[in-house]
């Protein structure tokens, strides 16, 4: 695959840097969206997380309305709406409203995980049974709401998602295991594999999705991308320090203890056990970091492995300026503008 044919996109979580506030994190997401829009990125997705002190992004359906108004070229979307937390009708109405405001620019990326712990998920939706079949039914209902269709005898025969608009957001399913790839193939939706969560099995999942894809009214051919943690810098020391912070952050998540913003000074003298070193080696496959030329080569390999032409960059840095610079260097390497 020619590297110049690779499209780059952004998946942003509104991370809260050490010493910063949630308000600053949201403003940085807004600034990043405006900046990457000028750089030629294809789409900008924002995530849904709850009860996590280091991530400010909890309501993508709200933030999207502002971001789309601040940008002009990119597709704007959720990466994703965690469907078990939500009423299907309300999701349909939220995204129909977004389509009414920004027709042809909205992506609805969806996940079947809650994006939080079980207790918080139960508080978000007390009726959540965490059943796979519920998720499948939500997807079918969502397509009916967006197209004003229904099965006789179902609730859709009496209810419409308001506002009724002519356009439909592009629907994507997100997955870190591959199971949702089968659902995406069945319903004729796009498929995004979260390599930044699970570095194993992604190419096989995308291949299976493509082989089993059934065209829908909204998508005639399979469309897939891969999301990965990325950091690009011309300074080798910044790359090394970034990797050290990411190593420790992953271990924080896996241990299930308090998760707090980190700086390099917090982790530079930490000594890891043999077991922790094994986890660090595994987790490093979730991150692609290096110089611009190294990143171009490594990301091209990743795109070839997955047989996709779009990579979504997830970038978290200690300094916001380094985050902007990473996206700029990538855009230059892949000649996006």
C-alpha positions as CSV (number, residue, x, y, z in Angstrom):
1,X,0.0,0.0,0.0
2,X,1.3,3.4,-1.0
3,X,2.0,5.5,2.1
4,X,0.5,8.5,0.4
5,X,-2.9,6.7,0.2
6,X,-3.1,6.3,4.0
7,X,-5.6,8.5,5.7
8,X,-5.0,9.7,9.2
9,X,-7.7,10.5,11.8
10,X,-7.9,11.4,15.4
11,X,-9.4,9.6,18.4
12,X,-9.3,12.0,21.4
13,X,-10.3,11.2,25.0
14,X,-9.9,14.7,26.5
15,X,-7.1,13.5,28.8
16,X,-6.4,15.6,31.9
17,X,-2.7,16.4,32.2
18,X,-0.9,16.6,35.6
19,X,-1.5,20.1,37.0
20,X,-4.4,20.8,34.5
21,X,-8.1,20.9,35.0
22,X,-11.0,19.2,33.3
23,X,-12.0,22.6,31.8
24,X,-8.5,22.8,30.3
25,X,-8.7,19.3,28.9
26,X,-11.9,20.1,27.1
27,X,-10.5,23.3,25.7
28,X,-7.4,21.4,24.5
29,X,-9.7,18.9,22.7
30,X,-11.4,21.9,21.0
31,X,-8.0,23.4,20.0
32,X,-6.8,20.0,18.7
33,X,-9.9,19.5,16.6
34,X,-9.5,23.0,15.0
35,X,-5.8,22.3,14.4
36,X,-6.1,18.9,12.9
37,X,-8.9,20.1,10.7
38,X,-6.4,22.5,9.0
39,X,-3.8,19.7,8.7
40,X,-6.0,17.5,6.5
41,X,-7.1,14.7,8.9
42,X,-10.0,12.7,7.8
43,X,-12.2,12.4,10.9
44,X,-12.1,13.4,14.6
45,X,-13.7,11.0,17.1
46,X,-14.2,11.6,20.8
47,X,-14.6,8.9,23.4
48,X,-17.1,8.2,26.3
49,X,-15.6,7.4,29.7
50,X,-17.1,7.7,33.1
51,X,-15.8,7.9,36.7
52,X,-12.2,8.3,35.5
53,X,-10.4,11.2,37.0
54,X,-7.8,11.5,34.2
55,X,-10.3,11.6,31.3
56,X,-12.8,14.5,30.9
57,X,-14.7,13.1,27.9
58,X,-17.9,11.7,29.2
59,X,-20.6,13.0,26.8
60,X,-19.5,12.9,23.2
61,X,-23.0,13.7,21.9
62,X,-22.7,17.1,23.7
63,X,-19.2,18.0,22.8
64,X,-19.6,16.9,19.2
65,X,-22.1,19.7,18.6
66,X,-19.5,22.3,19.6
67,X,-16.6,20.6,17.8
68,X,-18.5,20.3,14.5
69,X,-19.3,24.0,14.7
70,X,-15.6,24.9,15.2
71,X,-14.4,22.8,12.2
72,X,-15.1,22.7,8.5
73,X,-13.6,19.7,6.7
74,X,-13.3,16.6,8.9
75,X,-16.0,14.2,9.7
76,X,-16.8,14.5,13.4
77,X,-18.0,11.6,15.5
78,X,-18.1,9.4,18.6
79,X,-15.4,6.9,19.3
80,X,-17.7,5.8,20.7
81,X,-21.2,6.0,22.2
82,X,-21.3,3.1,24.7
83,X,-24.7,1.8,23.8
84,X,-25.4,-0.2,27.1
85,X,-25.5,3.2,28.9
86,X,-28.1,4.7,26.6
87,X,-31.7,4.5,25.4
88,X,-31.5,3.6,21.7
89,X,-34.2,6.2,20.8
90,X,-32.2,8.9,22.6
91,X,-29.1,8.0,20.7
92,X,-31.0,8.2,17.4
93,X,-32.4,11.6,18.3
94,X,-29.1,13.0,19.4
95,X,-27.4,12.0,16.2
96,X,-30.3,13.0,14.0
97,X,-30.1,16.4,15.5
98,X,-26.3,16.4,14.8
99,X,-27.1,15.4,11.2
100,X,-29.7,18.3,11.0
101,X,-27.0,20.7,12.1
102,X,-24.1,19.2,10.1
103,X,-25.5,17.1,7.3
104,X,-23.0,14.6,5.9
105,X,-20.3,15.1,8.4
106,X,-21.3,13.0,11.4
107,X,-20.1,9.6,12.4
108,X,-21.8,7.4,15.1
109,X,-19.1,5.1,16.4
110,X,-20.6,2.6,18.9
111,X,-19.3,0.2,21.5
112,X,-20.9,-2.6,23.6
113,X,-18.7,-2.0,26.6
114,X,-19.9,0.6,29.2
115,X,-16.6,2.6,29.2
116,X,-16.4,2.4,33.0
117,X,-16.6,0.0,35.9
118,X,-19.7,-2.2,36.6
119,X,-21.0,-0.1,39.5
120,X,-20.8,3.1,37.5
121,X,-22.4,1.4,34.5
122,X,-25.3,0.3,36.7
123,X,-25.8,3.8,37.9
124,X,-25.8,5.1,34.3
125,X,-28.4,2.6,33.3
126,X,-30.0,0.6,36.2
127,X,-31.8,-1.7,33.7
128,X,-28.5,-2.7,32.0
129,X,-28.2,-6.5,32.0
130,X,-24.9,-6.6,30.1
131,X,-26.3,-9.0,27.6
132,X,-24.9,-9.3,24.1
133,X,-28.4,-9.8,22.6
134,X,-29.5,-6.4,24.0
135,X,-26.7,-4.7,22.0
136,X,-27.7,-6.5,18.8
137,X,-31.3,-5.4,19.3
138,X,-30.1,-1.9,19.8
139,X,-28.3,-1.9,16.5
140,X,-31.4,-3.2,14.6
141,X,-33.6,-0.6,16.3
142,X,-31.1,2.2,15.6
143,X,-31.2,1.4,11.9
144,X,-35.0,1.5,11.9
145,X,-35.1,4.8,13.8
146,X,-32.6,6.4,11.3
147,X,-34.6,5.2,8.3
148,X,-38.1,5.6,9.7
149,X,-38.8,1.9,9.1
150,X,-40.1,-0.8,11.5
151,X,-41.1,-4.4,11.9
152,X,-44.9,-4.8,12.2
153,X,-45.9,-5.1,15.8
154,X,-42.8,-3.4,17.2
155,X,-42.5,-0.2,19.1
156,X,-41.0,1.5,16.0
157,X,-44.4,1.3,14.4
158,X,-45.6,4.0,16.9
159,X,-42.5,6.1,17.5
160,X,-40.3,8.3,15.3
161,X,-36.9,9.6,16.2
162,X,-37.1,13.4,16.0
163,X,-36.0,15.4,14.1
164,X,-36.8,13.4,11.0
165,X,-34.0,14.4,8.6
166,X,-32.9,13.0,5.2
167,X,-29.4,12.1,6.0
168,X,-28.1,9.3,8.2
169,X,-24.8,9.4,10.2
170,X,-22.2,6.9,9.2
171,X,-22.4,4.1,11.7
172,X,-19.3,2.3,12.9
173,X,-18.8,-0.4,15.5
174,X,-15.7,-0.3,17.7
175,X,-14.1,-3.5,19.0
176,X,-11.0,-4.7,20.8
177,X,-11.9,-8.4,20.6
178,X,-13.3,-8.8,17.1
179,X,-16.8,-9.9,18.1
180,X,-18.3,-6.5,17.1
181,X,-16.7,-7.0,13.7
182,X,-19.2,-9.8,13.1
183,X,-22.0,-7.5,14.1
184,X,-20.7,-4.7,11.9
185,X,-20.5,-7.1,8.9
186,X,-24.1,-8.4,9.6
187,X,-25.6,-4.9,9.8
188,X,-23.5,-3.3,7.0
189,X,-21.7,-0.8,9.2
190,X,-18.1,0.4,9.4
191,X,-15.6,-1.4,11.7
192,X,-12.8,0.2,13.8
193,X,-10.4,-2.1,15.7
194,X,-8.9,-0.7,18.9
195,X,-5.2,-1.8,18.6
196,X,-4.5,0.7,21.4
197,X,-6.5,-1.6,23.7
198,X,-5.6,-5.0,22.4
199,X,-2.6,-5.4,20.0
200,X,-3.5,-9.0,19.2
201,X,-5.9,-10.4,16.7
202,X,-6.8,-7.1,14.9
203,X,-5.8,-8.0,11.3
204,X,-7.7,-11.3,11.6
205,X,-10.8,-9.5,12.9
206,X,-10.7,-7.0,10.1
207,X,-10.3,-9.8,7.5
208,X,-13.3,-11.7,8.9
209,X,-15.4,-8.5,8.9
210,X,-14.6,-7.9,5.2
211,X,-15.3,-11.5,4.3
212,X,-18.7,-11.6,6.0
213,X,-19.8,-8.0,5.2
214,X,-23.4,-7.7,4.0
215,X,-24.1,-4.4,2.2
216,X,-26.7,-2.1,3.8
217,X,-28.6,1.0,2.6
218,X,-25.9,3.1,4.3
219,X,-22.7,1.2,3.3
220,X,-22.2,-0.8,0.1
221,X,-18.6,-1.8,0.7
222,X,-16.8,-2.7,3.9
223,X,-15.0,0.2,5.5
224,X,-12.4,-0.4,8.3
225,X,-9.7,1.5,10.2
226,X,-7.4,0.8,13.1
227,X,-6.8,3.0,16.2
228,X,-3.4,3.0,18.0
229,X,-1.5,5.1,20.5
230,X,0.9,7.3,18.6
231,X,3.6,9.7,19.6
232,X,5.8,11.4,17.0
233,X,8.7,13.7,17.9
234,X,12.0,14.7,16.4
235,X,13.5,14.6,20.0
236,X,14.6,11.0,21.0
237,X,14.6,12.0,24.7
238,X,10.9,13.0,24.5
239,X,10.1,9.7,22.8
240,X,11.9,7.8,25.6
241,X,10.1,9.8,28.3
242,X,6.7,9.4,26.7
243,X,7.2,5.6,26.5
244,X,8.1,5.5,30.2
245,X,5.0,7.4,31.2
246,X,2.8,5.2,29.0
247,X,4.4,2.1,30.5
248,X,3.4,3.2,34.0
249,X,0.0,4.4,33.0
250,X,-0.9,1.0,31.5
251,X,0.1,-0.7,34.7
252,X,-2.0,1.7,36.7
253,X,-5.1,0.6,34.7
254,X,-4.3,-3.1,35.0
255,X,-3.8,-3.0,38.8
256,X,-7.2,-1.4,39.2
257,X,-6.0,1.1,41.8
258,X,-6.3,4.9,41.8
259,X,-5.5,6.4,38.4
260,X,-4.0,9.8,38.5
261,X,-2.3,12.0,35.9
262,X,1.4,11.3,35.6
263,X,4.6,13.2,34.6
264,X,8.0,11.7,33.7
265,X,9.4,12.8,37.1
266,X,6.8,10.6,38.8
267,X,7.9,7.4,37.0
268,X,11.6,7.9,36.1
269,X,12.9,6.1,39.2
270,X,10.3,3.4,39.5
271,X,11.7,-0.2,39.6
272,X,9.4,-2.9,38.2
273,X,9.0,-6.5,39.1
274,X,9.7,-9.2,36.6
275,X,6.0,-9.7,36.1
276,X,5.5,-5.9,35.6
277,X,8.3,-5.9,33.0
278,X,6.5,-8.7,31.1
279,X,3.4,-6.5,31.0
280,X,5.4,-3.5,29.9
281,X,6.8,-5.5,27.0
282,X,3.3,-6.6,26.0
283,X,1.8,-3.2,26.3
284,X,4.4,-1.6,24.2
285,X,2.8,-3.2,21.2
286,X,-0.2,-0.9,21.8
287,X,2.0,2.2,21.2
288,X,3.9,3.4,18.1
289,X,6.4,6.1,19.1
290,X,9.4,7.5,17.4
291,X,10.8,10.0,14.9
292,X,8.7,11.2,11.9
293,X,10.5,8.8,9.5
294,X,10.2,5.9,11.9
295,X,6.5,6.6,12.4
296,X,5.9,6.7,8.6
297,X,7.5,3.3,8.2
298,X,5.8,1.7,11.3
299,X,2.4,3.0,10.5
300,X,2.7,1.9,6.9
301,X,3.5,-1.6,8.2
302,X,0.5,-1.4,10.5
303,X,-1.8,-0.4,7.7
304,X,-0.5,-3.3,5.5
305,X,-1.0,-5.8,8.3
306,X,-4.6,-4.7,8.8
307,X,-5.2,-4.1,5.1
308,X,-6.8,-0.7,5.8
309,X,-6.1,2.7,4.4
310,X,-7.0,4.7,7.6
311,X,-5.2,4.9,10.9
312,X,-6.7,6.7,13.9
313,X,-4.1,8.3,16.2
314,X,-4.6,8.4,20.0
315,X,-2.1,10.7,21.4
316,X,-1.7,11.6,25.1
317,X,1.3,13.8,26.2
318,X,2.6,15.5,29.3
319,X,2.7,18.8,27.4
320,X,-0.1,19.9,25.1
321,X,2.3,21.5,22.7
322,X,3.9,18.1,22.2
323,X,0.5,16.6,21.3
324,X,-0.1,19.3,18.7
325,X,3.4,18.8,17.3
326,X,3.0,15.0,17.1
327,X,-0.1,15.4,14.9
328,X,1.6,18.1,12.7
329,X,4.6,15.9,12.1
330,X,2.4,13.0,11.1
331,X,0.5,15.1,8.7
332,X,3.7,16.2,7.0
333,X,5.0,12.7,6.7
334,X,1.8,11.4,5.1
335,X,1.4,14.6,3.0
336,X,-2.2,15.1,4.2
337,X,-2.6,18.7,3.1
